[in-house]
């Protein structure tokens, strides 16, 4: 039996990772996180092979040359992120459902590729101002990168209509249960 694909996309700072981790921790759904590859440096506490496969620029380029990606994007200038074919294949063939945390363009592309085998969910911040506050209080990025992320978020919010479902992350607890409910419905 093959598993299904759940795509979660959102502008950075919308609480997407928190929502995904909460659902994975509950463990009620047979879900496995697809670990992406990136050439961005690890943040404090991030581990290779857990949060991402952290690759050098050259290693990332080699994976592109070998056609190893389902999709990849230059999400921020010079920073590449990609979904590895072997990662998705392994999880699906083992019969588990896959959860992908990818940027909006990647989300739209993966949905096109997998069609009815995939459900795409867009997590929307309550507002751009709120998003900036969240990024500032998270404290993981410099002021310059916060600006880049906010700019990018504005562009990304324009993609929401291309997703199967949209969930506004106004209250975190409600967003978690809404996303979980959508997943349960889809996996039935
Ligand atoms: P971060 O640097 O905050 O971990 O991730 C930045 C952005 O890259 C997020 O929007 C995240 O969803 C996206 N991202 C992570 N992995 C992938 C991937 O494999 N493909 C694409 N297209 N985007 C990804």
py3Dmol code that shows the C-alpha trace and the ligand (Angstrom):
import py3Dmol

protein = """\
ATOM      1  CA  UNK A   1       0.000   0.000   0.000  1.00  0.00           C
ATOM      2  CA  UNK A   2       1.312   3.433  -0.891  1.00  0.00           C
ATOM      3  CA  UNK A   3       1.050   6.416   1.406  1.00  0.00           C
ATOM      4  CA  UNK A   4      -0.352   9.832   0.590  1.00  0.00           C
ATOM      5  CA  UNK A   5       1.383  13.161   0.394  1.00  0.00           C
ATOM      6  CA  UNK A   6       0.550  16.148   2.563  1.00  0.00           C
ATOM      7  CA  UNK A   7       2.082  19.440   1.493  1.00  0.00           C
ATOM      8  CA  UNK A   8       2.252  22.245   4.024  1.00  0.00           C
ATOM      9  CA  UNK A   9       3.375  25.643   2.800  1.00  0.00           C
ATOM     10  CA  UNK A  10       3.399  29.022   4.458  1.00  0.00           C
ATOM     11  CA  UNK A  11       5.393  32.192   4.601  1.00  0.00           C
ATOM     12  CA  UNK A  12       8.293  31.880   7.052  1.00  0.00           C
ATOM     13  CA  UNK A  13       7.225  32.663  10.617  1.00  0.00           C
ATOM     14  CA  UNK A  14       3.598  31.537  10.253  1.00  0.00           C
ATOM     15  CA  UNK A  15       4.026  28.762  12.773  1.00  0.00           C
ATOM     16  CA  UNK A  16       4.176  26.070  10.126  1.00  0.00           C
ATOM     17  CA  UNK A  17       6.955  24.045  11.794  1.00  0.00           C
ATOM     18  CA  UNK A  18       5.230  24.316  15.176  1.00  0.00           C
ATOM     19  CA  UNK A  19       1.991  23.000  13.670  1.00  0.00           C
ATOM     20  CA  UNK A  20       3.751  20.138  11.887  1.00  0.00           C
ATOM     21  CA  UNK A  21       5.765  19.162  14.970  1.00  0.00           C
ATOM     22  CA  UNK A  22       2.679  19.216  17.196  1.00  0.00           C
ATOM     23  CA  UNK A  23       0.848  16.858  14.833  1.00  0.00           C
ATOM     24  CA  UNK A  24       3.868  14.556  14.480  1.00  0.00           C
ATOM     25  CA  UNK A  25       4.313  14.446  18.255  1.00  0.00           C
ATOM     26  CA  UNK A  26       0.681  13.508  18.839  1.00  0.00           C
ATOM     27  CA  UNK A  27       1.395  10.534  16.622  1.00  0.00           C
ATOM     28  CA  UNK A  28      -2.252   9.806  15.789  1.00  0.00           C
ATOM     29  CA  UNK A  29      -1.602   9.799  12.059  1.00  0.00           C
ATOM     30  CA  UNK A  30       0.817   7.530  10.233  1.00  0.00           C
ATOM     31  CA  UNK A  31       2.969  10.420   9.039  1.00  0.00           C
ATOM     32  CA  UNK A  32       6.647  10.796   8.326  1.00  0.00           C
ATOM     33  CA  UNK A  33       8.402  14.067   7.727  1.00  0.00           C
ATOM     34  CA  UNK A  34      10.255  14.340   4.431  1.00  0.00           C
ATOM     35  CA  UNK A  35      13.662  15.794   5.255  1.00  0.00           C
ATOM     36  CA  UNK A  36      14.663  18.336   2.610  1.00  0.00           C
ATOM     37  CA  UNK A  37      18.145  19.199   1.445  1.00  0.00           C
ATOM     38  CA  UNK A  38      19.439  22.759   1.757  1.00  0.00           C
ATOM     39  CA  UNK A  39      22.653  24.688   1.355  1.00  0.00           C
ATOM     40  CA  UNK A  40      21.762  27.113   4.152  1.00  0.00           C
ATOM     41  CA  UNK A  41      23.843  26.805   7.323  1.00  0.00           C
ATOM     42  CA  UNK A  42      22.232  24.972  10.272  1.00  0.00           C
ATOM     43  CA  UNK A  43      20.666  27.132  12.984  1.00  0.00           C
ATOM     44  CA  UNK A  44      21.627  26.465  16.563  1.00  0.00           C
ATOM     45  CA  UNK A  45      20.164  23.166  17.638  1.00  0.00           C
ATOM     46  CA  UNK A  46      19.449  21.929  14.109  1.00  0.00           C
ATOM     47  CA  UNK A  47      20.895  18.551  13.169  1.00  0.00           C
ATOM     48  CA  UNK A  48      21.948  17.137   9.835  1.00  0.00           C
ATOM     49  CA  UNK A  49      19.604  14.345   8.785  1.00  0.00           C
ATOM     50  CA  UNK A  50      16.948  15.476  11.277  1.00  0.00           C
ATOM     51  CA  UNK A  51      15.864  18.999  10.317  1.00  0.00           C
ATOM     52  CA  UNK A  52      17.529  19.028   6.897  1.00  0.00           C
ATOM     53  CA  UNK A  53      20.276  17.343   4.979  1.00  0.00           C
ATOM     54  CA  UNK A  54      22.725  20.240   5.159  1.00  0.00           C
ATOM     55  CA  UNK A  55      24.746  20.269   1.934  1.00  0.00           C
ATOM     56  CA  UNK A  56      27.540  22.459   0.618  1.00  0.00           C
ATOM     57  CA  UNK A  57      26.830  24.522  -2.515  1.00  0.00           C
ATOM     58  CA  UNK A  58      28.733  21.934  -4.512  1.00  0.00           C
ATOM     59  CA  UNK A  59      26.899  18.951  -3.026  1.00  0.00           C
ATOM     60  CA  UNK A  60      23.567  20.648  -3.732  1.00  0.00           C
ATOM     61  CA  UNK A  61      24.613  21.297  -7.331  1.00  0.00           C
ATOM     62  CA  UNK A  62      25.626  17.655  -7.720  1.00  0.00           C
ATOM     63  CA  UNK A  63      22.179  16.506  -6.571  1.00  0.00           C
ATOM     64  CA  UNK A  64      20.609  18.826  -9.181  1.00  0.00           C
ATOM     65  CA  UNK A  65      22.904  17.427 -11.876  1.00  0.00           C
ATOM     66  CA  UNK A  66      21.949  13.885 -10.909  1.00  0.00           C
ATOM     67  CA  UNK A  67      18.247  14.728 -11.153  1.00  0.00           C
ATOM     68  CA  UNK A  68      17.827  13.715  -7.507  1.00  0.00           C
ATOM     69  CA  UNK A  69      15.108  16.279  -6.680  1.00  0.00           C
ATOM     70  CA  UNK A  70      11.328  16.078  -7.023  1.00  0.00           C
ATOM     71  CA  UNK A  71      11.564  19.878  -6.930  1.00  0.00           C
ATOM     72  CA  UNK A  72      13.964  22.494  -5.648  1.00  0.00           C
ATOM     73  CA  UNK A  73      13.785  26.276  -5.260  1.00  0.00           C
ATOM     74  CA  UNK A  74      16.094  29.163  -4.532  1.00  0.00           C
ATOM     75  CA  UNK A  75      13.820  30.268  -1.698  1.00  0.00           C
ATOM     76  CA  UNK A  76      16.080  33.159  -0.655  1.00  0.00           C
ATOM     77  CA  UNK A  77      18.967  34.620  -2.658  1.00  0.00           C
ATOM     78  CA  UNK A  78      21.675  31.973  -2.770  1.00  0.00           C
ATOM     79  CA  UNK A  79      19.756  29.637  -0.449  1.00  0.00           C
ATOM     80  CA  UNK A  80      18.448  26.497  -2.093  1.00  0.00           C
ATOM     81  CA  UNK A  81      16.000  23.963  -0.685  1.00  0.00           C
ATOM     82  CA  UNK A  82      14.884  20.752  -2.363  1.00  0.00           C
ATOM     83  CA  UNK A  83      12.759  17.650  -1.874  1.00  0.00           C
ATOM     84  CA  UNK A  84      14.753  14.508  -2.625  1.00  0.00           C
ATOM     85  CA  UNK A  85      13.091  11.825  -4.748  1.00  0.00           C
ATOM     86  CA  UNK A  86      14.691   9.072  -2.670  1.00  0.00           C
ATOM     87  CA  UNK A  87      13.300  10.552   0.555  1.00  0.00           C
ATOM     88  CA  UNK A  88       9.673  10.682  -0.677  1.00  0.00           C
ATOM     89  CA  UNK A  89       9.961   7.271  -2.385  1.00  0.00           C
ATOM     90  CA  UNK A  90      11.259   5.557   0.753  1.00  0.00           C
ATOM     91  CA  UNK A  91       8.435   6.863   2.959  1.00  0.00           C
ATOM     92  CA  UNK A  92       5.624   6.227   0.464  1.00  0.00           C
ATOM     93  CA  UNK A  93       6.825   2.736  -0.446  1.00  0.00           C
ATOM     94  CA  UNK A  94       6.908   1.799   3.230  1.00  0.00           C
ATOM     95  CA  UNK A  95       3.206   2.686   3.239  1.00  0.00           C
ATOM     96  CA  UNK A  96       3.490   5.782   5.434  1.00  0.00           C
ATOM     97  CA  UNK A  97       2.012   9.152   4.588  1.00  0.00           C
ATOM     98  CA  UNK A  98       4.571  11.853   3.840  1.00  0.00           C
ATOM     99  CA  UNK A  99       4.451  15.376   5.164  1.00  0.00           C
ATOM    100  CA  UNK A 100       6.352  18.023   3.213  1.00  0.00           C
ATOM    101  CA  UNK A 101       7.221  21.430   4.664  1.00  0.00           C
ATOM    102  CA  UNK A 102       8.129  23.370   1.543  1.00  0.00           C
ATOM    103  CA  UNK A 103       7.884  26.870   0.139  1.00  0.00           C
ATOM    104  CA  UNK A 104       4.784  27.942  -1.789  1.00  0.00           C
ATOM    105  CA  UNK A 105       6.191  27.490  -5.284  1.00  0.00           C
ATOM    106  CA  UNK A 106       7.453  24.025  -4.357  1.00  0.00           C
ATOM    107  CA  UNK A 107       4.050  23.272  -2.820  1.00  0.00           C
ATOM    108  CA  UNK A 108       2.206  24.186  -6.005  1.00  0.00           C
ATOM    109  CA  UNK A 109       4.642  22.124  -8.118  1.00  0.00           C
ATOM    110  CA  UNK A 110       4.457  19.009  -5.935  1.00  0.00           C
ATOM    111  CA  UNK A 111       0.650  19.151  -5.914  1.00  0.00           C
ATOM    112  CA  UNK A 112       0.646  19.285  -9.735  1.00  0.00           C
ATOM    113  CA  UNK A 113       2.991  16.309  -9.834  1.00  0.00           C
ATOM    114  CA  UNK A 114       1.076  14.041  -7.446  1.00  0.00           C
ATOM    115  CA  UNK A 115      -2.489  15.222  -8.181  1.00  0.00           C
ATOM    116  CA  UNK A 116      -5.128  13.436  -6.101  1.00  0.00           C
ATOM    117  CA  UNK A 117      -2.441  11.513  -4.184  1.00  0.00           C
ATOM    118  CA  UNK A 118      -1.523  14.826  -2.532  1.00  0.00           C
ATOM    119  CA  UNK A 119      -3.335  17.457  -0.485  1.00  0.00           C
ATOM    120  CA  UNK A 120      -1.836  20.932  -0.256  1.00  0.00           C
ATOM    121  CA  UNK A 121      -2.483  23.165   2.754  1.00  0.00           C
ATOM    122  CA  UNK A 122      -1.525  26.837   2.944  1.00  0.00           C
ATOM    123  CA  UNK A 123      -0.979  28.319   6.411  1.00  0.00           C
ATOM    124  CA  UNK A 124      -1.772  32.017   6.432  1.00  0.00           C
ATOM    125  CA  UNK A 125      -0.480  34.511   9.036  1.00  0.00           C
ATOM    126  CA  UNK A 126      -3.142  36.765  10.575  1.00  0.00           C
ATOM    127  CA  UNK A 127      -1.324  39.785   9.033  1.00  0.00           C
ATOM    128  CA  UNK A 128       2.061  40.873   7.699  1.00  0.00           C
ATOM    129  CA  UNK A 129       2.624  43.027  10.820  1.00  0.00           C
ATOM    130  CA  UNK A 130       1.987  40.014  13.052  1.00  0.00           C
ATOM    131  CA  UNK A 131       4.372  37.974  10.932  1.00  0.00           C
ATOM    132  CA  UNK A 132       7.149  40.541  11.415  1.00  0.00           C
ATOM    133  CA  UNK A 133       6.526  40.482  15.207  1.00  0.00           C
ATOM    134  CA  UNK A 134       6.801  36.711  15.241  1.00  0.00           C
ATOM    135  CA  UNK A 135      10.040  36.678  13.278  1.00  0.00           C
ATOM    136  CA  UNK A 136      11.495  39.340  15.575  1.00  0.00           C
ATOM    137  CA  UNK A 137      10.520  37.501  18.730  1.00  0.00           C
ATOM    138  CA  UNK A 138      11.812  34.184  17.376  1.00  0.00           C
ATOM    139  CA  UNK A 139      15.236  35.827  17.233  1.00  0.00           C
ATOM    140  CA  UNK A 140      16.779  33.327  14.826  1.00  0.00           C
ATOM    141  CA  UNK A 141      17.422  35.793  11.987  1.00  0.00           C
ATOM    142  CA  UNK A 142      19.282  39.072  11.602  1.00  0.00           C
ATOM    143  CA  UNK A 143      17.320  42.273  10.838  1.00  0.00           C
ATOM    144  CA  UNK A 144      18.382  42.005   7.200  1.00  0.00           C
ATOM    145  CA  UNK A 145      17.065  38.455   6.879  1.00  0.00           C
ATOM    146  CA  UNK A 146      13.815  39.380   8.663  1.00  0.00           C
ATOM    147  CA  UNK A 147      13.235  42.019   5.961  1.00  0.00           C
ATOM    148  CA  UNK A 148      13.946  39.464   3.226  1.00  0.00           C
ATOM    149  CA  UNK A 149      11.539  37.007   4.818  1.00  0.00           C
ATOM    150  CA  UNK A 150       8.759  39.595   5.220  1.00  0.00           C
ATOM    151  CA  UNK A 151       9.160  40.704   1.597  1.00  0.00           C
ATOM    152  CA  UNK A 152       9.020  37.111   0.478  1.00  0.00           C
ATOM    153  CA  UNK A 153       5.961  36.441   2.687  1.00  0.00           C
ATOM    154  CA  UNK A 154       4.007  39.174   0.920  1.00  0.00           C
ATOM    155  CA  UNK A 155       4.746  37.553  -2.410  1.00  0.00           C
ATOM    156  CA  UNK A 156       3.956  34.076  -1.090  1.00  0.00           C
ATOM    157  CA  UNK A 157       0.536  35.030   0.284  1.00  0.00           C
ATOM    158  CA  UNK A 158      -0.547  35.610  -3.306  1.00  0.00           C
ATOM    159  CA  UNK A 159      -0.234  31.859  -3.932  1.00  0.00           C
ATOM    160  CA  UNK A 160      -2.827  30.805  -1.328  1.00  0.00           C
ATOM    161  CA  UNK A 161      -5.592  30.324  -3.898  1.00  0.00           C
ATOM    162  CA  UNK A 162      -3.549  27.647  -5.680  1.00  0.00           C
ATOM    163  CA  UNK A 163      -3.700  25.381  -2.613  1.00  0.00           C
ATOM    164  CA  UNK A 164      -6.404  22.821  -1.821  1.00  0.00           C
ATOM    165  CA  UNK A 165      -6.989  24.297   1.647  1.00  0.00           C
ATOM    166  CA  UNK A 166      -6.075  27.430   3.605  1.00  0.00           C
ATOM    167  CA  UNK A 167      -5.789  27.616   7.387  1.00  0.00           C
ATOM    168  CA  UNK A 168      -5.280  30.977   9.139  1.00  0.00           C
ATOM    169  CA  UNK A 169      -2.932  30.650  12.098  1.00  0.00           C
ATOM    170  CA  UNK A 170      -4.652  33.085  14.421  1.00  0.00           C
ATOM    171  CA  UNK A 171      -4.795  30.786  17.393  1.00  0.00           C
ATOM    172  CA  UNK A 172      -2.106  28.110  17.311  1.00  0.00           C
ATOM    173  CA  UNK A 173      -4.206  25.449  19.065  1.00  0.00           C
ATOM    174  CA  UNK A 174      -7.069  25.942  16.626  1.00  0.00           C
ATOM    175  CA  UNK A 175      -4.751  25.896  13.614  1.00  0.00           C
ATOM    176  CA  UNK A 176      -3.218  22.609  14.810  1.00  0.00           C
ATOM    177  CA  UNK A 177      -6.584  20.902  15.191  1.00  0.00           C
ATOM    178  CA  UNK A 178      -7.864  22.274  11.887  1.00  0.00           C
ATOM    179  CA  UNK A 179      -4.815  21.012   9.976  1.00  0.00           C
ATOM    180  CA  UNK A 180      -5.037  17.662  11.748  1.00  0.00           C
ATOM    181  CA  UNK A 181      -8.719  17.346  10.896  1.00  0.00           C
ATOM    182  CA  UNK A 182      -8.056  18.119   7.211  1.00  0.00           C
ATOM    183  CA  UNK A 183      -5.339  15.446   7.159  1.00  0.00           C
ATOM    184  CA  UNK A 184      -7.579  12.834   8.808  1.00  0.00           C
ATOM    185  CA  UNK A 185     -10.339  13.547   6.305  1.00  0.00           C
ATOM    186  CA  UNK A 186      -7.932  13.229   3.377  1.00  0.00           C
ATOM    187  CA  UNK A 187      -6.395   9.976   4.591  1.00  0.00           C
ATOM    188  CA  UNK A 188      -9.726   8.237   5.184  1.00  0.00           C
TER     189      UNK A 188
END
"""
ligand_1 = """\
24
LIG
P 13.886 27.687 6.776
O 15.176 28.302 6.336
O 13.088 28.627 7.651
O 14.079 26.327 7.411
O 13.001 27.399 5.482
C 12.767 28.411 4.584
C 11.703 28.000 3.604
O 12.153 26.927 2.764
C 10.410 27.496 4.258
O 9.324 28.134 3.600
C 10.421 26.033 3.966
O 9.103 25.525 3.876
C 11.112 26.000 2.616
N 11.603 24.666 2.278
C 12.110 23.725 3.094
N 12.396 22.620 2.425
C 12.031 22.831 1.134
C 12.057 22.035 -0.055
O 12.457 20.871 -0.059
N 11.611 22.611 -1.182
C 11.143 23.881 -1.219
N 10.701 24.338 -2.384
N 11.096 24.652 -0.138
C 11.536 24.140 1.033
"""
view = py3Dmol.view(width=600, height=400)
view.addModel(protein, "pdb")
view.setStyle({"model": 0}, {"cartoon": {"style": "trace"}})
view.addModel(ligand_1, "xyz")
view.setStyle({"model": 1}, {"stick": {}})
view.zoomTo()
view.show()
